[in-house]
Amino acid sequence: MIGRLRGILASKQPPWLVIDVGGVGYEIEAPMSTVFDLPETGREVALYVHYAAKEDTVSLYGFLREAERVLFRTIQKVSGIGAKTALAVLSGVSTDEFARLVQSGDIAALTRIPGIGKKTAERIVVELRDRVDGVALASPAGGTGVAPKDPQAEAASALQQLGYKPAEAARLVKESAASDDDAEAIIRKALKAALR
């Protein structure tokens, strides 16, 4: 099982990353909280990894901070929640904020995260209220791809990967983007706008 990878960040096309470790490129899906804090491509990076094997696929999910990986795994213990929704949670709120929302029972704020409806939010609160206390305290982590030329298109694509419908992703990008923003800045602003 793969628990951690350290190598060169070869490609960054949110939410997908490619980490070159000794000549092998590992394709990893990461939440925006990790993507925002990564260096530019060509630099060394170390990620905590969650390895998921299903009948017909193997997936790797990467996190800069151990707290994010712990929360990613914890969220999936709630019935009806898979990796895509867990990534959307981590992309939309910090581990501290998620713990606060669950402990305060803020169903309305939780339902603003893509993939979480009212019933799922209620299950999260009931099933995780006693489990999220220590999540935010977990320890921190110590060839290039061709990115799309249009940062707004890249941002819209990343938002769709996180579970937003195409029209909603386009609206969020249009409302959030400034002319000189790169894709990461647009995604960050759009995610903040979506949670208001």
C-alpha positions in Angstrom: 0.0 0.0 0.0 1.2 3.5 -0.8 1.1 5.9 2.2 3.3 8.8 1.1 5.0 10.0 -2.1 7.9 12.4 -2.5 8.9 13.5 -6.0 8.8 16.2 -8.6 5.4 17.8 -9.3 5.3 17.1 -13.1 1.7 18.3 -13.8 -1.0 20.2 -12.0 -4.4 20.3 -13.6 -6.9 20.6 -10.7 -7.9 18.3 -9.2 -5.4 16.0 -10.9 -1.6 16.0 -10.2 1.2 13.9 -11.6 4.1 13.3 -9.2 7.3 11.9 -10.8 9.0 9.5 -8.3 12.1 8.0 -9.8 10.8 8.2 -13.3 7.4 6.8 -12.5 4.5 9.3 -12.8 1.8 8.7 -10.2 -1.5 10.3 -11.1 -3.2 11.6 -7.9 -6.5 13.3 -7.3 -6.2 16.0 -4.6 -8.6 18.5 -2.9 -8.3 22.2 -3.7 -6.9 22.8 -0.2 -3.8 20.8 -1.3 -3.7 22.1 -4.8 -3.7 25.7 -3.6 -0.6 25.2 -1.4 1.5 23.3 -4.0 4.6 24.8 -5.5 4.9 25.4 -9.3 5.5 22.4 -11.5 9.1 21.1 -11.6 9.6 21.5 -7.8 9.8 18.7 -5.2 6.7 17.9 -3.2 5.7 15.3 -0.6 2.1 14.1 -0.2 0.3 11.8 2.2 -1.6 9.3 0.0 -4.8 7.3 0.4 -4.7 4.2 -1.8 -8.1 3.0 -2.9 -8.6 -0.3 -4.7 -12.0 -1.3 -6.1 -12.9 -4.3 -8.3 -11.8 -2.6 -11.6 -9.8 0.5 -10.5 -7.0 1.7 -8.3 -7.0 5.3 -7.3 -4.6 7.5 -5.4 -5.7 10.6 -3.4 -3.0 13.0 -2.2 -2.9 15.5 0.7 -0.3 18.0 1.9 -1.5 17.6 5.5 -2.1 14.4 7.5 -5.3 16.1 9.0 -6.8 16.2 5.5 -6.1 12.5 4.8 -7.6 11.6 8.2 -10.7 13.7 7.5 -11.0 12.2 4.0 -11.0 8.7 5.5 -13.4 9.7 8.3 -16.0 11.3 6.0 -16.2 8.1 3.9 -17.3 6.1 7.0 -20.7 7.9 6.7 -23.0 5.7 4.6 -23.6 7.1 1.2 -20.4 9.2 1.0 -17.6 8.2 -1.3 -14.3 9.7 -2.4 -15.7 12.3 -4.7 -17.9 13.9 -2.0 -15.0 13.6 0.6 -12.8 15.6 -1.8 -15.5 18.2 -2.3 -15.8 18.7 1.4 -12.0 19.2 1.7 -12.1 21.5 -1.3 -14.8 23.6 0.2 -13.9 23.9 3.9 -10.8 23.5 6.1 -10.5 20.6 8.5 -11.1 23.0 11.4 -14.2 24.5 9.8 -15.6 21.1 9.0 -15.2 20.0 12.6 -16.9 23.2 13.8 -19.8 22.8 11.4 -20.3 19.1 12.4 -20.1 19.9 16.2 -22.5 22.8 15.9 -24.9 20.8 13.7 -24.9 23.4 10.9 -26.9 21.5 8.4 -27.4 24.5 6.1 -23.7 25.2 5.7 -23.0 21.5 5.1 -25.6 21.3 2.3 -23.8 24.1 0.4 -21.0 21.6 -0.3 -21.6 19.7 -3.7 -22.9 16.2 -3.3 -24.3 16.8 0.2 -28.0 17.1 0.6 -30.0 17.6 3.7 -30.3 13.9 4.7 -26.5 13.3 4.1 -25.7 16.4 6.1 -27.9 15.1 9.0 -26.1 11.7 8.8 -22.7 13.4 8.8 -23.6 15.4 12.0 -25.0 12.3 13.8 -22.3 9.9 12.7 -19.2 12.2 13.0 -20.0 14.6 15.8 -17.8 12.5 18.2 -15.1 11.6 15.6 -14.1 15.0 14.3 -12.5 16.3 17.6 -9.0 15.1 16.8 -9.1 15.4 13.0 -7.8 19.0 12.8 -5.0 18.2 15.2 -3.2 15.7 13.0 0.3 16.5 12.1 1.3 18.6 9.0 3.4 17.3 6.0 6.6 18.4 5.7 7.9 15.6 -18.3 5.5 18.4 -17.4 1.8 18.4 -18.3 0.3 21.0 -20.6 -2.2 23.1 -18.7 -5.2 24.5 -20.5 -4.5 27.9 -21.9 -7.7 29.5 -20.6 -7.7 29.8 -16.7 -11.5 30.2 -16.7 -12.0 27.0 -18.6 -9.5 25.1 -16.3 -11.3 26.5 -13.3 -14.7 25.5 -14.6 -13.4 22.0 -15.4 -12.0 21.6 -11.9 -15.3 22.7 -10.3 -17.1 20.1 -12.4 -14.7 17.4 -11.2 -15.6 18.4 -7.7 -19.3 17.8 -8.3 -20.7 21.2 -9.5 -23.0 21.0 -12.5 -21.6 22.6 -15.7 -23.9 25.6 -15.6 -23.3 26.2 -11.9 -19.5 25.9 -12.4 -19.6 28.4 -15.3 -21.7 30.8 -13.3 -19.3 30.6 -10.3 -16.3 31.2 -12.5 -17.9 34.1 -14.4 -18.9 35.8 -11.1 -15.5 35.1 -9.4 -12.9 35.6 -12.1 -10.8 38.8 -12.5 -9.0 39.4 -15.8 -5.5 38.6 -14.4 -6.5 35.6 -12.2 -4.9 32.2 -12.8 -7.0 29.1 -12.5 -6.1 28.5 -8.9 -7.2 32.0 -7.9 -10.5 31.6 -9.7 -11.2 28.2 -8.1 -10.4 29.6 -4.7 -12.8 32.6 -5.1 -15.5 30.4 -6.7 -15.4 27.9 -3.8 -15.7 30.7 -1.3 -18.6 32.2 -3.3 -20.4 28.9 -3.4 -20.4 28.6 0.4 -22.0 32.0 1.0 
